[in-house]
Amino acid sequence: MNNTQAVCNYALLQFLPYPETGEFVNVGVLVTCQQPCLLHFKGAQVMPERVKAMFPDQNEKAYADAMAALQTDMDRAKGSVRDPKTCQLIFGELVRRRESTFRFGEVRTILTNEPRQLVENLFRRDVLMESRKQPTPALVKA
């Protein structure tokens, strides 16, 4: 295990079908670190039960199609990462506020011993809502 802590930034992807209400459900997470240089995204490809419960009139196929398109964009962006500076610029552009049903929340900073596992850990914690009562391994508050 690597004892060096990496400083990473992340933003949660929110599903916000009715922007006028401000209600949303977290459906993904985007993580970037400069050292090691990485950009990772994980999104709920199938509409989560929490989304269905909160927004019962939403079309599951439309959600899945939109998430697939977003995943393609994220993969393309990840393929453009060449160095830490480019990685930060791409991350900043991806999380920029847009008028869309999917948008990223505030950018947060976190320290971790395992930056390559961070996207999975945050996804389980903040999207799937697993282990809300226990600290998530490999996460240290900054």
N, C-alpha and C positions, 0 to 999 in steps of 0.2 A: 504494500500500500504506500502511496506517495504521501509524505508528511507535509509537503509544500501546499499551502492554500492558494487557490486561484481566485481572483476577483472576477466575477461574472455579472453581466447584466441580463435581465430577462423581462419579458412582458407577457401577460396572459391575453390570449385571444378570447374575445367576448362575442357571444351571439346576441345581437340586439335587434330583433325584428321590428320593434316599435320604438324608435329613438325618442319620440315625444314623451314616453313614460320613464325612460332612463333605466328600465329593468333589463338585466342581462344574465346570462349563464356563461361561465368560463368553459370553453370548449377546446382550448389548445394553449401551447406555450412556445415561445421563441427565446432561445438562449444564445448569448454570445460571450466569448472570452477572448482576451487578447493574448494571454499566455497560459495555456496553449491556444493558438489561433483556431477558433472554431465558431461555427454558426449552425445551430441545430433547431429543428422545428418538429413538434409532434402535435397533431390535431385529432380530435375524435371524428373518425371518418363516417361513422354511423351516428345518427342523431341520439344523443344520450337521453336516458330516462328523465333526467332533471329538466331537459329542454322540453320534452313531450309533456311533462306535468305542468310546467310554467307557461308554455305556449302551445296548447293543444291543437290549435288550428294550423300550425305550420306543417308544410308538406315535407315528408321525410326524403323523398327523391330529390327535391329541389335543394334541400340541405346537403345531401350527399354529393350532388353534382357541384355545388358551390365549394364545398370543402375539397373535392378532388381538384378543382381548378386552382384553389389556393395552395394546395400541396404542390402542384406543378410549378407555380410561381416560386414557392419556397425552395424547391429543388434547384430551379434555375438560378436563384440568387446564391444558394450555397455553392454551386459550381463556379460562381464568379469570384469567390473569395480567394485572394492571392496572398494577402499579408494582413497584419493586425489593423492597419489604418483603413484598408478597403473593407475589412470585415465590419468595423465600427460604422463606416459610412453606409454600407448596405443595411445594417441593422437599423440605423436611424431612419433610413428611407422606408423600410418595411413597417416600422411601428408608427410612422407619421399618421396623425389623425385624419381619417377619411369619413365621408358620408357613405356608409355601407352597413349591411346587416352584420358583417364580421368586422370588428375593429379591435385594435390592441389597446389595452389599458395602460396605466402609467408604467414607466420603466423603473425597475427596482434593481438594487445591487445586493449581491450575496457572496459570501466566501464559501468555498467548498474544497474538500480534499480530493474529490473525484469529479472534475468538470465534465468529463465525457458521459457520466451517469446523471448529470444534473437535470437534463430535460425530462428524462424518465421519472426521476424522483419528484420533480415539480408537477408533472402531469398527474401522477398518482395522488399527490397531496391536494392540488388545487383544482383539478378537473374531475377526477374520479372521486375525490373527497375521502380517500383512504387514509387510515391512521391519523385522524384529526386529533386524537387524544395523546398520541405518541410522537416524539420528535422523529422526523424523517432522517434516515441514515444519510451521511455525506453532506448534510446541510448544516451550516453554521451561520447564524445571523451576523450580518455586517454591522 
